[in-house]
Amino acid sequence: MSTQEDAARLLVRTLEAEGVEYVFGIPGEENIHFVHALNDSPIRYILVRHEQGAAFMAEIYGRLTGKAGVASATLGPGAINLQLGVADATTNSTPVVAISAQVGLDRIYKESHQIVDLVSLFRPITKWSELAPTAEALPEMVRKAFKTAQTERPGAVYLAIPEDVESAKVSDALRPLPVNIVRPQEPSPSQIARAADVIALARQPIVLAGHGATRDRASDALIHFSERLGLPVATTFNGKGVFPDDHRNALGAVGFMRHDYVNFGFDEADVLIAVGYELQEFDPVKINPNADKKIIHIHQSPAEVDDHYPVTVGIQGDISRSLRALADSVHRRWDVNGTGEKIRRMMRDELAEGAAEDGFPLSPRRIVADVRAAMGRADIVLADTGAVKMWMARMYPTYEPNTLLVSNGLSSMGFSVPGAIAAKLAHPDRRVLAATGDGAFLMNSQELETAVRENIPITVLIWDDSAYGLIEWKMDLDMGTSSHIKFGNPDFVKYAESFGARGYRVESAAELLPTLRKALAEDTVSVITVPVDYSHNLQLTDKLGDLTGPF
């Protein structure tokens, strides 16, 4: 004879069946049964200080593990606060399951306290958004949520759990559904043959690897493909590390605001082999301005339609299998031309020059060089949105997938500090650094308390210029002047210490690297503030604007 249990306990059992390790969130009156049920679960509830932080944590956890991160909130304002991180996850093709409370079914149909149509609010920013109508529906709905979130292309989903559904009694005979794994899809032999014919006739093919290649763990196959055919490989900002920057065929990352060194590699190419590339990562007009290149699209999902991304051959299937089959089918080899060698040399020289710059405030290049010197190959850096992202994504040599994380779909500010917490939980054996501007830092700096309380050691490096530096940069470029971008900052050292973290202030160029090494070696939460001289921004764009290819 079956007994009964709370629907909240059933919900927890469904999450356990999905392999959930963490739930990031803030409890509210309407989901207290769920939070209470987690006390008897191996799932660790991470209490955060703002629901936006919870969503960013779930996103970065999902990005690094491939398993959907879970964010939880109460109804109304709590759920609405999740939305930025949820939208960021969807636009960055990252699996997240967002779960919030909702008013009871006994009043959802009428005007009442805290009622907002949350399902409709989340629908445009998720792959699936729905309300649980009964407690008995939870096993099916949770299984669908995780399957939808994690299936290519991954993204966020949203479930609303009405208050009276969460507290209802259900038979404990109800069970979570078995988890079915979507198996890799074999590429079409006919499409492989068509693509091979296009590549074989190419004068100068080039490979562009994106976020999808990272998600598909296609790094080894990509290296094999490049070496077998002798082709240069560039990455998007989100794809950094999927092809190591110290490989002889590496061109670096494309995505900077001006025509950068790597762009000249695309200027000379007649065939673009796009591997796991998604258009929201980078506008294809920047690398195919005349829409005249032949494009081979290799991905698990079809290409978006765009005038500057006319697909000649689309290969839909497992990316690694597609690359290996294509490598075996192209009976020709190229030599990475002189332009590729010049691109790699110029970027190496620029980083070396930066490492020798000793001005104060520090140049962005010096900060990038010292961060690279302090971090191991597998350590993780999260570069927040702003001028920091432009300098780090452009110049920071990256050798393994998912070791430099940026938001390049929605480009949200404020993700790096909460994201660093999730990164450390996903990879406790790696050192984790959040590189952030002062503007982005203060958007979610309250999560320092979460890291301290939960004993999650991370290091935060604040690039301090008392301004929204990227907006100032773009204003100066477009209008020759800037306005409404300056602000004041607290004493970041005292601010960090007030949360129980350690605070450091860099007061000369020579201090940054030893300070980074000291903070990263400590098993605690550390905040380093370094003054940055962003006059180098315009110097860089002026320099790039004067370049003509091939140099």
N, C-alpha and C positions, 0 to 999 in steps of 0.2 A: 504494500500500500504506500503510495507516494505521499510525501509531506509537502509543505509549502515553504518558500523562501521569498525574500524581497526581490523585486525585479532588479534592484541595484546590484544585488549579489550575482544575479544571472548576467548582468552587463559586465561585471568584473570577470566572471568566468569566460565570457566570450573574448575579452581582451587577453586573458591569459592564454587561451587557445591560439591566438594570433601571434604569440611570442612577444607581447609587449613587455618591455622592461621598465619604462618610465612613463608617468603621466605628468605633464607640466601644467600647472594651473593655479587658480584661486577658487576656494569654495564659496558658495552662496547659500542662502536659506533654501533654495529650491533644488539643490543637488547634494544636500548633506548626507543622504542615505548612500549615495554613490561613493563619496569621499570616505565615509565610515567603513563601507564594505572593503575598501582598499587596505584597511588596517590588517585584515586577515589574508592578504595576498602577497606573493613575492614581488608584485609590481611596486616600484618605489614612487611615491608621490612627491614631486618637487614643487613645494610651495614657492611661487614667484611673487614679485611686487607689482607687476602690471601684466594684464592678459596679453598685451602686445609682445612682451618678453616671452611668455609661454609659447606663443605661436612661432616666434623666431627660433626658440629652442627646439620645438618639434620639427621645424623645417630643417635645421642643420643636422639634427639627429637622423632624419630621413635621408638627407643628402649623403651623409657619410656611411650609412649602413644599408641603404636600399630598402629598409623596412619602414613603414609609415610611422612617423613620430606622432604622438597623441597630445593634443592640447585640450584643456578642459576649462570651462567657465560657467558661471551662472547665466541667467537669462538677461535680456535687455542690455544694459550698458556693458556688462561683462562679456557677453557674446560679441557685441559690436566692437569691443576693443581687440578681439582676436583678428579682425578682418584684414588689417595691414599685413600681418605675417602670413595669413591664409592666402591672400592674393599674391604675395611674394613667392610662396611655395608653388602655386599654380603656374605663374609666369616663368619660374625657374625650373619647371618640370621636376618637382620634388614631391614625394609622397607624404601627405599629412592627413590625419583624421582629426577633425575638430568636433568636439562634442560639447554641447551646452544644454543647460536646463531651458525649459519653456513653461509658460503658465499652464495650468491644468486644462484638460479637455472640457472641464465643466464651465470654463469661461473664455476659452480661446476664440469663440465665435463672436464676442461682443467687446465693446470698449471697456477696458478695465486696467487696473494698476500694472504698469511695466509691460504692457503687451505691445510687441512689435512683430511684424511678420518677418521673422528671422530667416526662414527658408527662402523667401523671395530675395532678401538682402544678400544672402550668400550664393544664390544660384549663379550670378554672372562671374563669380571669382572662384568657382569650384567645378570639378568634373561632375559632381552629383550632390544635391542638397535635398534633404527630406526630413520629415517629422515622423517619429515613431508613434503610430496610432494606438498600439496596444503593447503590453509587456511581452506577449507571446511572439511578437514580430522581431524582437531584439536579436535572436540568433541569426536570422536571415539578413537583417539589415546591417549588422556589424560585419558579417562575412562579405556582403556586397560592398560595404564601405572600404574595407581593406583591399579587396580584389580590385576595385575601381581605382583606388589611390595608387596602387603599386604596379598596375598594368601599364605598359607603354602607350602613349606617353604619360608618365606619372604626373600627379598633381594632388591638390587638396580636395577633400570631400567634407561635408558637414552633416551632422546629425543633431536634431533637436529632440530632447527627451522631456515631454511634459511632466510637470511635478507629480501629478497623480499616477502617471505611468511608472515613474521611477520608484514610487513608494508602494505600488500594488504588490499583492501576493501572487506568486505563480507556482506551479508545480515544479518541484525540484527534478522531475523527470525530463524537463526541457534541457536540451544539451546544445553546446556550441556546435556549429557545423564544421565538418572536417575541412582543413585548409587544402585547397587544390592549387598546385603550382602551375603557372603558365609556362609551357616548355618553349625553348628557343625555336624560332621558325627557320627552316632551311631556305636559303635564297633560291630564286628561280634560275635553273640552268640556262634558259633562253635569255634572261636578262643579263646574266653574267657574260654570256657570249657576246651580246650586243655591246655591253660596256667595254669588254676587252677589245672589240673592233675599233671603237671610238678612241680608246687610249693608245692603241697600237699605231694609229695614224697621227697622233698628236705631235706637234713640234716641241712644245714645252709644257707638260702637265704639271700641276701643282696640287697638293693635298691640303684641305682645310678641315681640321678636326675640332668638333664641338663637344658640348656637354653630353650629348647622347653617347658618344664614344666612351666617355668616362663612366657613365651609368652602366654601360654594357660590358665594362671591364675589358675593353678592346685594346689596351695599351700594347700587349705583346704582339697581337696580330697586326697592329698599325706599324710597329717597328719592323716586323718581318716584311710587310708590304713595301715600306719605304726602302728598305735595304735590298730587297729582291729586284725592285724596278729602278732603284737609284733616284727616287723622287724626293724633292724638298717638302717639308711638312710645316705648316703654320697652324696655330690653334686660335680659337676665340679666347676671350678672357675667362669664360666659364670652363673652357676645355684645358686650361693651363695644367701642365703636368702629365697629361695623357700621352704626350710625346716629350721625352726629356729634353730640356733646353741645352744640355751639354752633348747631345747627339750631333754627329757631323752633318746630318741632313735637316737639323732644326732651323727654322727661320724666325721663331719667336711668336709673339701674340699679336693679332690684329684686332683693332677696336678703339685705338686712340682717336681723339677728336680731329686730328689733322693727318695728312698723308705721311705716314711714318715709313721707316726703312723697309719694313716687311711688305708694305703695299707695293713696292716696286717689283717684288717677286710676282705679284698678281698682275701687274701691268704687262709683264712679258709673257704670261701664260696664255695658252689658247684653250686648254681643257682644265676645268676645275673639278677635282674629285672631292666632294663634300662628304665627310664621314661623321655621322652623328651631329651634323650642324642643324641648328634651329634658328629661324630668321629673327626671333626676338632677341637673340644674343648679339646680333650685329647686322646692320642694314646692308643687304647685298649690293646696293648701288655703289658702296664705297670700294668694292672689289670687282664689280662688273658694270661700270658706268654706262657702257654702250650696249649692254645686253647682248654681246656678241660671242661670249665664251660658251663652249659646250660644257654642260654640267652633268656629272654623274652623281646622283643622290643615293647615298648608302645609309640606310637607317631602318629601324624597326617600324617606323610610321611614315606615311606619305609626306611629301614636301608641301609646304604652304605655297599658295599661288602668289607669285610676285613678278612684275614686269622685268625685273633685273635678275630673276632666278628661274630662267626657262630650262626645265629639266629635259635633257636629251635622253637619258636612260635613268630610270628609278629602280633600285634594287632594295626591296623590302624584305627584311629578315634579320636574323642574328648578325650583328655587325662583324664579329670576329670570323664567323664562318664565311661571310660574304667577302671579306678582305682576303682570306686565305684562298678561296676559290678563284678570285679575280687575279691574285698574284700568280697562281698556277696557269692561268689562261692567257696572260700577256707575255708573249715570247720576244721581248725587247727590253733593253735596259738603257737608261739615261744617266748622264753624269750631272750631278748638281752643279749648275753653271756658276760662273764667276760672280754673278749678282748675289747668289745665296751666300757665298763665302764672304763677300763684302758686308752683307747685312749682319752676319754673325760677328764679324770683326768689329764693326762699328758699335754694336750694342755692348760687346765685351769692353771695348775701349771706353765707352761712356760710363759703364759701371766702375771701371778701374779709376777713371778720373774723379768720379764721385767719392770713392773711398779715400782719395787724397785731399779732398776739399776740407779745410779746417776753419771756415768762417763760422761766426756765431751771430744770430741764430743759424741753425744748421741748414744746409741745402737739402732739398728732397733726395737728391742722388746719394748724399752721404748717409741719410737715414736708411734708404733702401739697401745700400751696401753693407751697413752695419747689422741690419736685421738679417740679411742673408748669411753674414759671417757668424751670427749668434745661433742660428737655427740649424738643426740637422736636416738631412734630406727628407725624412719622413715626418718631421714636425709640421704642425698646422698653423698657418697664418690666416686670419680673417681680415680682409681689407675692406673697411666700411666705405660707403658711398661718399664721394666727394673728391677733392684733389688727391687725397690719399690713394683712392682706388686707381686713378689715372697713372700715378707714378709707380705704384706697386705692380699693377697688372701689366704695365708696359715693360718695366725694367727688372722685376724680381725673378731671377732664374728659378725655375720650378722643375723638379725632377721626377716627381711621382704624382699620380692622380689625386685630386682632392686635398692637396697640401697648400694651395692658395685659393681661398674661397672669396668670391665676390657675389654681389647681387647684380646680375646684368639683364634680368628679365624686367622686373619692376624697378630695379635700382633703388631700393628702400634705404633710407638713412636709419641708423640706430640698431642694425641687426647684429653687429659684431660682438658686443659685450654679452648679451644673452646667448648668442650663437656659440661663443667660446665656451660657455658652461656646458652646452650640449656636446660640443666637440670633445671636451675632456671626458665626459661620461661615455661617449662612444669609443674613445681611444685613450684610456687612462694611462697607457704606457708612453704616450707621446706628449711633448711639450706643446702648449697652445698659447698663441699670442693674438690678441685683438689689436689691430692697427687701426686707429680711428682719429678722425678730426675732432676738434673740441666741440663743434656743433653737433655732430652725430653722437658723440659720447654722452652728452647731457640729455639726449632723448631717451636713453634707457639705462643711465648710470645707476639707477636704484637697484639694478640686479647685482651690483657688487655685494650687497647685503645677502642676497641669495647664495652667491658663491662662497662667502665667508661662513654663513650658517650651515650650509650643506658640506663644507670642507671640500670644495672643488677648486684646486689650485690652478689659476690662470694668471697670465700677465697681460696688462692693458698698456699700450703705448699710445699716448695722446699727442698728436701733431698739433701744436698750439700756435694759432695765429690770430685768435680773437676775431674770427670772421668766418663767413661761409666762403671758403677759399675757392672752390670750383666755380661758384656763381660769379665771384669777383673776376676770376680768370676769363670766363666767357663774356662778361660785360665789357671788360677791357678789350677783348678781341673784336667784339662786334660793334661797340659804340665808342671805344676809346676812353671810357670813364666808367666808374662804378658807383653804386649808391645802395643804401639800406642793407648792407651786408656785414657791418661791424657790430660787435657786442662785447660785453665784459664777461670775465670768467671768475669763478671762485678760486681760492688757493687749492689746487688739485691735490697737493700733498696732504694738507689738513683734511680735505674732503674724503680722500681715501682712508685716512687714519680714523676718521669719525665712524666709518663702517667696520673698523677692525682690520682693514687691509694695510699693507705697507705702501708708503708713498715715497717716490724719488723725483727729484728735480734735476735735470741735466743742465749744467751751467757752462759747458764748453764742449766742442766737438769731440775731444779726446775722452770725455766721460761716458758717451752713449754706449759704446760696445761693452765696456766692463760692467756698466749698470744693467744692461740687458742680460748679460751672462749671469750676474749675481741674482737678479730677480727670477730668471727662468730656472735657476738651480734650487730656489727655495720652494718648499712644499707648502705654499700659501698663496694668497691673492695679493698681487702687486700691481701698482699703478705707477707708470713713469710718464712724466710730462716733459716734452722736448720742444723748445721753441723752433719753429720752422720759418725759413726765409722763402716766401712764395714769389719773390721777384724773379726767381728762376723759371716760373711758369711761362711768362711771356718770352723769356730768352729761348726756351725750348721750342715754342710754337713758331717764333720768328726764324729760328734755325731750320726747322723742318719745312717752313714755307719757302725757304730759299733753295731747298734741295731740288735737283733735277735728275731724273733717272737716265741711265743707270749710274748715278753719282758722278 
